[in-house]
Every structure is written in C-alpha cells, then in structure tokens.
Amino acid sequence: MALRLVGAVTAALKLVDLTVSYDRHPAVHHVSAEIPAAEMTAIVGPNGAGKSSLLKALMGLAPRIEGRIECSARRIAYLPQQAEIDRSFPISVLDTVLLGRWSRFGAFGKAAKVDVHDAQHAIEAVGLSGFERRPIDTLSVGQFQRVLFARLLLQDADLVLLDEPFAAIDAKTVGDLMALIRRWRSEKRTVVAVLHDLDQVRHDFPNSLLLARELVDSGPTARVLSSENLLRARAMAEAWDDQAGACEMPLRKTA
Amino acid sequence: MYDLLIAPFVDFGFMKRALVASLCLSIGGSSIGVFLILRRLSLMGDALAHALLPGAALGFLLGGLSLPAMSLGGFLAGITTALVSGAIARFTSMREDASFAAAYLTALALGVLIVSLRGSAVDLMNILFGAILAVDDQAMFLIAGTTTVTLVGLAAIYRPLVVECFNPGFLAAMGVKGALYHYLFLGLAVLNMVAAFQALGTLMALGLMLLPAVASSFWSREVWSMTAIAAPMAFLSGAIGLLVSFHAGLPSGPVIVLVASLFFLASLLFGSRASVRARLSQPAHLRG
C-alpha cells in the first residue's frame, strides 16, 4: 500500500476508507475525507484519536494501513513530535537545517554553496541568526522548534504535515511560526497540522478534520468544530473498548 | 629514560608489533566507540563482543589455534547475533537490549563449553583475555586491514548514520532505509571486535573502543572532536599499558584496559564538561 500520485485533483489528499492499526488495534478506523489543496487544514481530536497515526500513514511511516490514500503532492515535508528526536545528539543548528535539502544531496553528495546559503536564510527567517554553530542540545524547546521549521523551509514541499507544532511553545514563538505557516499558504502550499488549541484552529485554520479514531466531520472549521460535533467526539473517545473483537466492517480491497 | 620508555619497543619485535597493533586498534576502534555511545549501544556492543566467543571457539575446534579460522568464526557469530537480536526485537515486543542479553549469555556459555571440549585452560585464557604480545604478521594484517575498512566504511555511511542516530523518522520520511545503515555500522563494529579479540580477548575487546570514547565525552561534544580525542587516548593507553606490563611482568591485556580506565577516571574528574570538576567549580552564571 503506497501513496498514489493522482494528477488533476483539487484535493491535495483524498483518504478512502483508511484504517491504520497497530497490533490489530485500529488507531484510525474507516476514515474517508478530502483535504483541499493550497489551504490550511487542522486535524483535531482527543488524545488517542489517531491524529499522529494519520500523519504517519500519509508519510508512509505507519506499520499497516488498509484503504487508500490519494495524494497529488510531489514533495511532502513532515514535522514530527519533538519526542521522536534525540535532542542530546551533538549536531549543530546549521547541519540540522541543511538536512532539509536531503533530496538534493542524499546520503553521499556534497551540500552546494547555495544550499548553505539557503540554510542560513532559513535560520534567519525563523529568528535564530547567530545560532548556526550552536549544538542543538543547548537550545530551548521553542528554539529547537524554530530549527525544525527552518528545515521545513528548506524542504520546499507542496504538502507540509505538522504534528503538534505548538506543544509546549510560548505565545511569541507560536506567533512567529504561524506567520511562516500563513506564508506557505500564500505560496499555494497545502498545510495539515495536528492541533489541540481550538481557539487557534478557529482563528487561523479555515478547514478542519475532527477525528475520534473514526471521522466525526471534516470541512469548514466553523461547522466542524460545533459544540455538537465536539460532544460526539468526546463521547466516542469515552466509549473506546481496547478489548474489542475483530472488526466486522468489510474492507474494500485495494491495490 | 630511554631504557624505560623506548628500548623495549626497539629491542623486542613482539613489543614493536604490539605497539603498531594498538595504534591501529585505537584509530579504527575509537570512532566506532564514539558512535556506540551516541547510539546508546555501549552495553549492547559489549554483549556483541562476548557473542563472538562460540564462533571463535568453533573455529578453534575445527582449525586449532589458527587465526583465520577463529576470526572468521568470530565474525560470523557476531553478525548472526546482531541480526537475530535485531530480528527478535523487530518481530516481537521484546526490547532489543533484552534480546541482546539473552543472545550473548547463550553465546558465552556455548563458547566456553566448545573450547573446553578440546582445548586446555591456557587456550581458554587466551581466547577470553587475548594475547597482544603474541600478535604475529598475519594478525597484524588482519588488524591493519580492519582499521582501513573501518575508516573508509564509516566515512561512506557517516551522514545517514548520524541522522539515523538523532532523527530516524526524518531518514524514513526521506525514503532511506535507516536499518540498513544500522546493520552496516554493527558489521563494522563486529569487525573491530574480531580484530581486537586477538589482542585483548573477547571479554575486553571493547576496552580500547569504549573507555577512551566515554572519556572523550567529558572533553568535547562533536562527533569528530570526540573521535580526535578518543583515538590518541586509546593509543596512549596501549603504549603505557605495554610498557607497564613489560617492566612489571603483568599480563598486557588487562593492564592496557586498566590504563584506559585511568584515562576515563581522570576525564570524569577533571574533564572540561559535565565532569566532577565542572560540577563543583560552577563559575558565576552569565548576565543574560
């Protein structure tokens, strides 16, 4: 099951009956939805609702998926949760950011002058000028998140997936990083972000997808985040049964 | 002074070879050691070194005290252990450190049993604790060849290995198989253990790899500078250890490793970062 490239669709992503499971336990269960291109979409839902698993599936990093993902993006960038990175590893800010150009120089090529130049620009754009030589273990959580955003800038992707980009980040940094995200939209890039702050979603993200393992609703944020939908999501989360038997719902067989 | 420090290496061929052997082991092994630490694999590496024993013992059983047979056996046993433990961890919910521990205990018991089937206690001691003074030309070629392969190999896989260490998810997102580089690295590590095994034995093969690498982490915090500090430290441990064992008539393997331990202890106490001294003499904090 791989990502499929489909030309000429207005949706950047189309999920068709998608199920992602770990050890047979579904984290995302029979979800069908469309994510519009060149738009900002928030993925919202209670803890354990499968938000991160959905992003992992989109990146092809989930162990087992059923159903189908149709993707019209040529290049995808992914911001993982910070816990997935060993921040004590001795590597400099500049080297970390330069990795954003991996697709250009790969495992063995040399970073060109222009790559280093662009990396320095990206570091400047996230407000970390002068930090190039600093090892990443001397940075605060907020500063390190800025480094990861600089790496995203260098990746120059048309689909950007952000997994809880603002967890444990102060308001000033959130403001700066939101400005970058808005710039991506004006550059016609598609942004999909897992978020917990509903006020922020209502304020900044025109489009939302409410998840509670199953899809509650997706579409314009004002409609999706109605109190009725949020109540339903919470009720579904409370009803989760981890001892459930095999799912009876037939799976559509796909290549 | 000359008699004390230089003469032993000039007058005796076995001391000369032992010195060159420890130079080679230091250069290749310390870079492997630094990565073992950064990957939090130090104890797993130790387990892997013990796991060479049944292979070496089987080589000994079939070919007697022949270096090629024992080295090949040891190499195959090490690679098998690494792959099997990795596979167990991947396909079951057992953590990799636990599966490594299980594998190496099995291997060690099996190895001691096989050696005792045919060899004497002296043979067993040689295999367990090594004999750097008995390094011959054949062993020299093996050790020097290993160093060459290690340096070239590490240079080739350096970037993916570093990214696999600190952000494996990113590597996967780039479509790179991180596990491949992980196993290539383990392969190089096993190769170095095989080379060190003739000199220091299976029980202490990691001594010259890990102790200087750990010590270097008290002085610097970059992959290259840690290696640059660890390698000379390892070589000095080898040279000093050889001299002490020569003059005092002590077994060379343990003395070398103990000198490396002294370097570690000194770094722990007096190193420039995260050391006891750095902890105690906290200078006034900066103004902002």
Interface residues (C-beta under 8 A of the other chain):
Chain A: M59 L61 I76 Y78 P80 E84 I85 D86 R87 F89 P90 I91 L99 W102 S103 A107 F108 P135 D137
Chain B: L38 A156 I157 R159 P160 V162 V163 C165 F166 N167 P168 G169 F170 A172 A173 M174 V176 R221 E222 V223 M226
